[in-house]
Amino acid sequence: MRSYWIGTGWKMNHLLSDTETYGRLLSAYLNASDPGFNVFIVPPFTVLYDVCRVTAGSKVWVGAQNMCWEDFGAFTGEISPLMVKDTGARLVELGHSERRTYFGETDLQVNKKVQASLRHGLRPLICVGETAEEKRLGISRERVAQQTKIALFDVSPDKLGQVLLAYEPVWAIGENGIPADPEYASSIHGWIRQQIAELFGWEFAEQVPILYGGSVNQENAISFVDQTGIDGLFIGRAAWNPDVFIKIIELVKLRKQIQPA
């Protein structure tokens, strides 16, 4: 059975003064009330070490928002896998649409980063998703298939169990994003898993959790939890407040407890 994940990426938000409160509140909640699934946060690099320190010993997974594929070298402004590990982080977000759009990140670069993360024992959280224009042109599936297959190219099947994917349609994220219809999201999740199966076979494809991200909030979270093939949620601005994030976790926890096995 695939593991279930609920997490949030902070993007370019939260200063050091915010970090301690957030980390302590979330850690205290999880230590007192095990939700039965994995919870993660992905803060900016400037507070990554501090978040790892504050949440140490708790059930919180902490991840970096990006990473270079090289271990050392003349790559000014970049962070290596070894540096990510040095902070205490265990997960790394790769291929977010904002990295692709604003910083020119390519599918092949994402693949190099996936390879590097697995080589160093970090869980890659690979983001894939189509733009509004690609959806309008009817090539959503082609684009998501391309991103998925290139990201996982030459990954060893025995490493696939460490991989997480997040389907984040570009038109659904951000301040003006419109959440995907839950049934549409579920169908794309099934399509993504089919692409993984074409590369590795269904036995391995079934190991990979695929999360949904895109304007998830307290009001619509459960509609995605109820969908087949959606193995968790990657939440943005709705979870930047720790109290709201905890409320969403609690909603998902209660929902999953009443779902039939």
C-alpha positions as a printed Julia matrix, in Angstrom:
261×3 Matrix{Float64}:
   0.0    0.0     0.0
   1.35   3.43   -0.97
   2.21   5.93    1.74
   0.03   9.03    2.07
   1.48  12.57    2.28
   0.25  16.02    3.22
   2.64  18.94    2.88
   3.15  22.58    2.16
   5.74  24.61    0.3
   6.43  28.06    1.7
   7.87  29.46   -1.55
   9.62  32.83   -0.86
   7.82  33.42    2.43
   8.53  33.29    6.19
  11.5   34.84    7.91
  13.52  33.34   10.73
  11.22  34.9    13.32
   8.22  33.03   11.86
   9.98  29.71   11.61
  10.3   28.74   15.25
   6.61  29.28   16.01
   5.5   27.32   12.94
   7.89  24.43   13.56
   7.1   24.11   17.24
   3.32  24.25   16.74
   3.37  21.61   14.0
   5.78  19.35   15.88
   3.73  19.56   19.07
   0.54  18.7    17.19
   2.04  15.69   15.42
   3.68  14.39   18.58
   0.35  14.58   20.42
  -1.87  13.34   17.59
  -0.42  10.99   14.99
  -2.49  11.5    11.82
  -1.44   8.15   10.37
   0.24   9.66    7.3
   3.36  11.63    6.42
   3.47  15.4     6.93
   6.11  17.64    5.32
   7.06  21.29    5.0
   9.32  22.86    2.37
  10.76  26.16    3.64
  13.18  28.58    1.93
  16.91  27.89    2.15
  17.48  30.75    4.61
  15.49  28.98    7.32
  15.94  25.36    6.23
  18.47  24.49    8.92
  16.42  26.25   11.59
  13.24  24.38   10.6
  15.15  21.08   10.76
  16.5   22.03   14.19
  13.12  23.08   15.6
  11.34  19.97   14.29
  14.12  17.49   15.14
  12.75  14.4    16.86
   9.23  15.06   15.59
   7.29  13.36   12.79
   7.74  16.3    10.39
   9.55  15.72    7.11
  11.48  18.8     6.03
  12.47  19.48    2.42
  14.4   21.97    0.32
  12.72  23.91   -2.49
  15.38  23.18   -5.09
  18.86  21.75   -5.5
  21.79  21.63   -7.92
  22.74  18.28   -9.47
  26.44  18.74   -8.64
  27.97  17.99   -5.24
  30.55  20.81   -5.28
  31.9   23.4    -7.67
  31.69  26.83   -9.23
  27.9   27.17   -9.23
  27.34  30.54   -7.58
  23.97  30.82   -5.9
  23.25  27.09   -6.0
  22.8   24.55   -3.19
  24.19  21.02   -3.55
  22.62  17.74   -2.39
  25.29  17.51    0.29
  24.38  20.97    1.55
  20.71  20.02    1.66
  21.55  16.91    3.69
  23.82  18.98    5.92
  20.82  21.02    7.1
  19.01  17.86    8.19
  16.46  17.93    5.37
  15.34  14.58    3.97
  13.28  15.65    0.97
  13.79  17.99   -1.99
  11.17  19.58   -4.24
  12.17  19.47   -7.9
  10.72  20.84  -11.13
   8.17  23.24   -9.71
   6.5   25.23  -12.49
   7.87  28.49  -11.05
  11.4   27.12  -11.43
  10.6   26.14  -15.01
   8.85  29.43  -15.89
  10.99  32.06  -14.16
  14.4   30.38  -14.08
  14.42  28.38  -17.29
  14.65  24.95  -15.67
  14.32  22.17  -18.25
  13.01  18.63  -18.06
  16.55  17.3   -18.52
  17.84  19.39  -15.63
  15.05  18.03  -13.45
  16.18  14.52  -14.35
  19.76  15.31  -13.33
  18.5   16.63  -10.01
  16.34  13.55   -9.46
  19.36  11.33  -10.06
  21.46  13.4    -7.65
  18.84  13.37   -4.92
  18.47   9.6    -5.06
  22.23   9.14   -5.13
  22.44  11.0    -1.82
  19.43   9.42   -0.11
  17.09  12.39   -0.47
  13.45  11.86   -1.44
  12.7   13.79   -4.63
   9.27  15.41   -4.81
   8.88  15.9    -8.56
   6.33  18.47   -9.71
   4.62  18.04  -13.08
   1.73  19.86  -14.69
   0.46  21.57  -17.8
  -0.07  25.28  -18.45
  -3.45  26.83  -19.23
  -2.4   27.14  -22.89
  -1.4   23.46  -23.07
  -4.74  22.52  -21.53
  -6.58  24.73  -24.04
  -4.72  23.05  -26.9
  -5.67  19.63  -25.61
  -2.13  18.43  -24.89
  -2.28  18.21  -21.09
  -1.63  14.48  -21.08
   1.22  14.71  -23.57
   2.95  17.41  -21.55
   2.54  15.62  -18.22
   3.76  12.36  -19.79
   6.84  14.11  -21.13
   7.7   15.7   -17.79
   7.18  12.44  -15.91
   9.14  10.2   -18.25
  12.1   12.56  -18.57
  12.23  13.18  -14.81
  12.37   9.42  -14.18
  14.67   8.55  -17.08
  17.39   6.07  -16.08
  16.19   5.92  -12.46
  16.89   2.49  -11.02
  13.65   0.58  -10.3
  14.88  -0.24   -6.79
  15.05   3.53   -6.09
  11.53   4.25   -7.29
  10.04   3.65   -3.85
  11.81   6.82   -2.67
  10.17   9.01   -5.32
   7.17  11.28   -4.78
   5.31  13.05   -7.58
   3.0   16.03   -7.35
   0.54  16.85  -10.1
   0.32  20.65  -10.01
  -1.47  22.09  -13.05
   0.12  25.5   -13.61
  -3.3   27.14  -14.06
  -4.36  25.91  -10.62
  -1.51  27.31   -8.54
  -0.78  30.82   -7.29
  -2.91  33.65   -6.0
  -5.26  33.57   -8.98
  -5.23  29.82   -9.46
  -8.4   27.81   -9.98
  -8.39  24.37   -8.35
  -8.71  21.44  -10.71
 -11.96  19.53  -10.76
 -11.29  16.57   -8.41
 -12.39  14.03  -11.03
 -10.12  15.65  -13.62
  -7.21  15.56  -11.17
  -7.9   11.9   -10.44
  -7.87  11.05  -14.16
  -4.52  12.79  -14.65
  -3.09  10.97  -11.63
  -4.09   7.7   -13.25
  -2.44   8.83  -16.49
   0.78   9.7   -14.67
   0.86   6.29  -13.02
   0.38   4.69  -16.43
   3.47   6.55  -17.69
   5.49   5.24  -14.74
   4.23   1.74  -15.49
   5.39   2.04  -19.11
   8.89   2.74  -17.8
   9.08   0.32  -14.88
   6.04  -1.98  -14.9
   2.95  -1.8   -12.72
   4.59  -3.46   -9.72
   6.95  -0.51   -9.38
   4.49   2.14  -10.56
   2.12   1.25   -7.73
   4.81   2.18   -5.19
   4.92   5.86   -6.15
   2.68   8.28   -4.23
   1.2   10.99   -6.49
   0.0   14.11   -4.69
  -2.3   16.85   -5.94
  -1.36  20.51   -5.6
  -3.19  23.57   -6.85
  -5.32  25.96   -4.75
  -6.01  23.34   -2.07
  -7.66  24.79    1.04
  -9.85  23.87    4.0
 -12.98  23.99    1.87
 -11.9   21.66   -0.95
  -9.22  19.4     0.58
 -11.6   16.53    1.27
 -12.9   16.52   -2.31
  -9.39  15.53   -3.41
  -8.84  13.09   -0.55
 -11.92  11.17   -1.71
 -10.57  10.63   -5.23
  -9.0    7.36   -6.36
  -5.3    7.57   -7.09
  -4.66  10.84   -5.25
  -2.15   9.92   -2.56
  -1.94  13.22   -0.73
  -1.97  16.99   -1.0
   0.74  19.56   -1.68
  -0.71  22.79   -0.3
   0.42  26.33   -0.95
  -0.7   29.59    0.63
  -3.6   28.01    2.53
  -1.06  26.25    4.76
   1.39  29.1     5.35
  -0.4   29.67    8.64
   0.44  26.72   10.93
  -2.98  26.74   12.6
  -4.71  26.42    9.22
  -2.3   23.7     8.09
  -3.04  21.74   11.26
  -6.78  22.14   10.66
  -6.39  20.7     7.16
  -4.32  17.81    8.49
  -7.01  17.13   11.08
  -9.76  17.22    8.43
  -7.86  14.71    6.28
  -7.12  12.52    9.29
 -10.81  12.34   10.27
 -11.87  11.69    6.67
  -9.41   8.87    6.18
 -10.5    7.27    9.45
 -14.07   6.88    8.19
 -13.15   5.78    4.67
 -13.66   2.06    3.97
 -10.44   0.04    3.81
